[in-house]
C-alpha cells in the first residue's frame, strides 16, 4: 500500500505501473491526498493480491487485502495537495474595490518577479462563482455582475505554491467624480492623493473610478491636470456618473 503511495507521488518509483492493456503508464505525479490513497489501494490490489503476494514473505490473500483497504482511510480533505518541494510565495495583483453591479476584475500573478501560468483563480460571493486559469503572462480577467453587497472573495492556488486569499470590495455606484481620497469633497487633497498613487506607490482611489476625473477609463497625469484646472483655473468639474 505504501509503495503505491510512493508511485503515485513519484511515478518513477515503478515506471511500468499502470501499464499494459488499455491503461497507459502514468508519468505525472498525483498530489491530491484522496487520489494518492485510491492509487495506493489499486497498486496493492494489482501488485500484491493479484500476484498472490509474489516477492513478499506473506501470501497475497483476500482478507489481508480487504483489511488494508478498510484501514487505509484519509480523514480530511481528499483534494488537499501535497507539497513536494519548498512552496513558493504568490504575488497577486488585483483591484481593492470595484463598483457593485457590472464588474471587471483583472488578476495578475507573479512569483519572484516571473509570471505564474496555469494558476487556478476563483472569484465568488453569494451570487457569483467564477473560476479560471492564468495565461502565459500570469493574467486573467473576470467580468460579470452581482447584486450582493460586501465583497468578492478571491483565491488562487497551484501545486507547490502557498495559496492566496484576498477580497475585492463592492462599493455603491454613487461616488463623487474626482474625489480620489473618498472624503466626499473635491479639493487639493485629492490632487495630492493622486500624485502619491501615480508616482509614489500610494493607495488607489476608493472606488478606483473616483480618481478618473477625465472619464476616459484611465487614471493618469491627465486627471491631475483636469483637477487642477477645475480647482484653480475655472475648468469644468469632473462628472463621470
Backbone torsions as a table, in degrees:
resi	resn	phi	psi	omega
1	UNK	NA	-46.7	179.6
2	UNK	-64.6	-36.4	177.4
3	UNK	-62.7	-34.8	175.9
4	UNK	-64.6	-37.5	176.0
5	UNK	-61.4	-46.0	-179.4
6	UNK	-59.5	-43.4	-176.2
7	UNK	-69.4	-28.1	177.1
8	UNK	-67.9	-44.3	-175.8
9	UNK	-80.9	-37.9	178.9
10	UNK	-123.6	89.1	-173.1
11	UNK	-56.8	-23.4	-180.0
12	UNK	-71.1	-10.4	177.8
13	UNK	-58.2	-43.3	174.5
14	UNK	-140.5	82.7	-173.4
15	UNK	-64.1	-13.0	-179.1
16	UNK	-88.0	-5.9	-175.9
17	UNK	-116.4	138.1	-13.7
18	UNK	-77.0	155.2	-179.7
19	UNK	-162.7	165.8	-178.7
20	UNK	83.1	160.9	179.8
21	UNK	62.0	-135.7	-177.6
22	UNK	-94.5	1.4	-176.4
23	UNK	-104.2	126.7	178.6
24	UNK	-89.9	150.6	176.7
25	UNK	-57.0	148.1	179.5
26	UNK	-97.7	124.3	-179.1
27	UNK	-108.3	-20.9	-178.9
28	UNK	-86.9	133.5	178.8
29	UNK	-62.3	145.2	173.6
30	UNK	-99.5	125.3	-172.2
31	UNK	-122.9	2.3	177.0
32	UNK	-96.9	130.4	-168.8
33	UNK	-58.8	-40.8	179.9
34	UNK	-62.6	-40.8	179.7
35	UNK	-70.5	-37.6	176.8
36	UNK	-59.8	-43.9	-179.8
37	UNK	-62.7	-47.0	-180.0
38	UNK	-63.9	-39.5	178.1
39	UNK	-61.3	-44.0	-179.9
40	UNK	-61.4	-38.9	179.0
41	UNK	-66.1	-41.7	178.2
42	UNK	-65.6	-39.2	178.0
43	UNK	-61.0	-44.1	179.5
44	UNK	-63.3	-43.1	-179.4
45	UNK	-61.4	-45.8	-177.4
46	UNK	-72.4	-43.0	-171.8
47	UNK	-88.6	-22.6	-176.3
48	UNK	-109.7	-56.3	-174.7
49	UNK	-72.0	-49.9	-175.8
50	UNK	-66.8	-24.7	179.2
51	UNK	-91.9	1.5	-178.4
52	UNK	70.1	25.8	178.6
53	UNK	79.4	23.1	-178.3
54	UNK	-57.6	127.2	179.7
55	UNK	89.0	-1.0	179.6
56	UNK	-116.1	150.5	-178.2
57	UNK	-73.6	-5.9	178.1
58	UNK	-125.1	153.4	-176.2
59	UNK	-72.5	153.4	-179.8
60	UNK	-85.9	67.3	-175.9
61	UNK	-83.8	157.8	-176.1
62	UNK	-65.6	-38.8	-176.9
63	UNK	-62.1	-45.5	178.8
64	UNK	-61.9	-40.3	179.3
65	UNK	-64.0	-45.4	-179.2
66	UNK	-64.1	-42.4	179.3
67	UNK	-62.3	-42.3	179.0
68	UNK	-64.0	-39.0	177.2
69	UNK	-61.4	-44.1	-176.0
70	UNK	-72.1	-33.9	179.8
71	UNK	-76.9	-28.0	-178.9
72	UNK	-79.0	85.8	-177.5
73	UNK	-125.8	136.2	179.0
74	UNK	-100.0	114.3	178.2
75	UNK	-94.5	95.2	-178.3
76	UNK	157.8	-170.5	-178.4
77	UNK	-71.9	115.5	-178.1
78	UNK	-68.0	-16.9	179.9
79	UNK	-92.2	-0.5	179.4
80	UNK	-60.9	131.6	-177.8
81	UNK	-92.2	147.6	176.9
82	UNK	-91.6	132.3	171.7
83	UNK	-78.2	127.8	179.2
84	UNK	-108.4	3.5	172.2
85	UNK	-157.4	172.9	-179.4
86	UNK	-59.6	119.7	-175.0
87	UNK	-67.7	140.4	179.2
88	UNK	-89.4	160.2	179.7
89	UNK	-96.5	134.3	178.1
90	UNK	-89.8	138.5	170.0
91	UNK	-109.5	110.1	-175.0
92	UNK	-110.2	127.9	177.2
93	UNK	-111.9	127.8	176.6
94	UNK	-158.9	162.0	179.4
95	UNK	-62.8	145.3	174.4
96	UNK	-73.8	-26.6	-177.6
97	UNK	-152.6	154.6	172.8
98	UNK	-139.4	161.9	178.0
99	UNK	-72.6	140.7	175.1
100	UNK	-64.5	152.8	-175.1
101	UNK	101.3	-133.5	176.3
102	UNK	-69.6	136.5	-176.1
103	UNK	-139.1	160.8	171.2
104	UNK	-138.7	122.1	-177.0
105	UNK	-122.3	97.6	175.0
106	UNK	-79.2	137.9	-179.9
107	UNK	-127.8	132.1	177.1
108	UNK	-127.1	129.6	-177.1
109	UNK	-117.2	130.4	174.3
110	UNK	-135.9	164.4	174.1
111	UNK	-149.1	120.5	-176.1
112	UNK	62.8	26.7	179.6
113	UNK	88.1	-7.0	-178.9
114	UNK	-104.3	143.4	178.2
115	UNK	-64.6	147.2	179.3
116	UNK	-108.4	110.6	-179.2
117	UNK	-88.4	154.3	174.8
118	UNK	60.6	31.6	173.5
119	UNK	-82.5	129.1	179.1
120	UNK	-81.2	119.3	-178.2
121	UNK	-117.7	136.4	179.7
122	UNK	-127.0	135.2	176.4
123	UNK	-123.5	126.0	-174.9
124	UNK	-155.2	155.6	164.6
125	UNK	-153.9	-155.0	-174.8
126	UNK	-64.3	-28.2	-179.1
127	UNK	-129.0	15.5	177.5
128	UNK	-129.7	134.3	171.4
129	UNK	-146.8	105.4	-178.8
130	UNK	-129.9	139.8	176.1
131	UNK	-134.3	157.6	176.7
132	UNK	-175.8	170.6	-178.8
133	UNK	-112.6	142.5	178.6
134	UNK	-68.3	151.5	-178.8
135	UNK	-88.9	-168.2	-176.9
136	UNK	-59.7	-29.4	-179.9
137	UNK	-87.7	2.6	-179.3
138	UNK	80.9	15.3	-174.6
139	UNK	-113.9	154.6	172.3
140	UNK	-156.9	144.8	179.3
141	UNK	-125.4	128.5	176.7
142	UNK	-101.2	133.2	174.3
143	UNK	-128.0	150.1	179.7
144	UNK	169.9	-157.8	177.7
145	UNK	-147.4	153.5	179.7
146	UNK	-147.2	144.0	175.9
147	UNK	-103.4	-2.0	-178.0
148	UNK	-77.3	155.7	174.4
149	UNK	-99.5	173.3	175.4
150	UNK	98.7	-110.0	-174.0
151	UNK	-151.0	158.3	167.9
152	UNK	-95.8	125.9	-179.5
153	UNK	-89.5	134.7	-175.1
154	UNK	-124.0	127.2	175.7
155	UNK	-125.0	151.5	178.0
156	UNK	-141.5	128.5	-177.3
157	UNK	-140.0	148.8	172.5
158	UNK	-161.0	150.2	-178.5
159	UNK	-57.9	134.8	179.6
160	UNK	66.1	24.5	170.0
161	UNK	-125.8	141.7	173.4
162	UNK	-66.7	132.9	-177.9
163	UNK	-65.6	152.7	178.2
164	UNK	-113.4	136.4	175.7
165	UNK	-131.4	121.9	179.9
166	UNK	-143.9	-172.6	-179.9
167	UNK	-150.4	154.5	176.7
168	UNK	-121.6	114.0	-175.3
169	UNK	-71.2	135.6	174.8
170	UNK	-93.7	125.1	-178.5
171	UNK	-119.0	152.0	179.5
172	UNK	-61.4	146.2	-176.7
173	UNK	-75.2	-0.8	176.1
174	UNK	-89.4	111.1	177.9
175	UNK	-144.9	164.3	-179.7
176	UNK	-95.1	116.6	179.3
177	UNK	-60.4	131.6	-179.6
178	UNK	89.1	-10.4	-179.7
179	UNK	-84.3	73.6	-172.2
180	UNK	-64.6	-33.3	-176.7
181	UNK	-92.1	0.4	172.4
182	UNK	73.5	23.7	179.5
183	UNK	-99.0	11.4	176.0
184	UNK	72.2	10.7	177.9
185	UNK	-131.6	134.9	176.5
186	UNK	-96.4	112.5	-177.6
187	UNK	-152.8	-167.9	-177.1
188	UNK	-59.6	-30.4	-179.7
189	UNK	-60.4	-31.5	178.7
190	UNK	-72.1	-35.3	176.2
191	UNK	-63.6	-46.4	178.8
192	UNK	-61.5	-40.7	-179.9
193	UNK	-60.7	-44.7	-179.2
194	UNK	-68.2	-36.8	176.8
195	UNK	-59.8	-45.1	178.8
196	UNK	-64.2	-39.8	-179.4
197	UNK	-65.9	-43.7	-174.6
198	UNK	-78.6	-34.8	-168.7
199	UNK	-121.5	-5.8	-176.5
200	UNK	-136.6	24.6	177.0
201	UNK	57.0	33.3	177.5
202	UNK	-75.2	173.7	-179.9
203	UNK	-64.1	153.7	-179.8
204	UNK	-82.3	155.8	177.5
205	UNK	-57.2	154.0	-177.4
206	UNK	-132.0	110.6	-6.4
207	UNK	-70.9	167.7	-175.2
208	UNK	-58.4	-37.2	-176.8
209	UNK	-63.8	-21.8	-178.8
210	UNK	-65.9	-24.3	179.5
211	UNK	-84.6	-6.6	-178.2
212	UNK	-88.6	77.5	-174.8
213	UNK	-66.5	-28.8	-177.9
214	UNK	-87.4	-5.9	177.6
215	UNK	62.0	30.5	-179.9
216	UNK	-102.3	7.4	177.8
217	UNK	82.3	3.7	-179.1
218	UNK	-133.6	138.2	174.8
219	UNK	-100.6	114.7	-176.8
220	UNK	-152.4	-166.5	-177.3
221	UNK	-59.2	-30.7	-179.5
222	UNK	-60.7	-32.1	178.8
223	UNK	-69.7	-35.9	176.1
224	UNK	-63.7	-46.4	179.7
225	UNK	-61.3	-41.8	-179.6
226	UNK	-61.2	-46.0	-179.0
227	UNK	-65.5	-40.7	179.3
228	UNK	-64.2	-41.4	177.2
229	UNK	-62.1	-40.1	179.5
230	UNK	-66.9	-44.1	-174.1
231	UNK	-75.8	-33.6	-169.2
232	UNK	-126.7	-6.6	-176.7
233	UNK	-128.9	13.4	176.4
234	UNK	73.3	22.4	179.4
235	UNK	-73.4	171.5	-179.4
236	UNK	-67.4	151.5	178.8
237	UNK	-76.6	152.0	173.4
238	UNK	-67.7	135.6	-178.1
239	UNK	-153.2	87.5	-176.7
240	UNK	-108.8	15.1	-179.3
241	UNK	-68.4	NA	NA
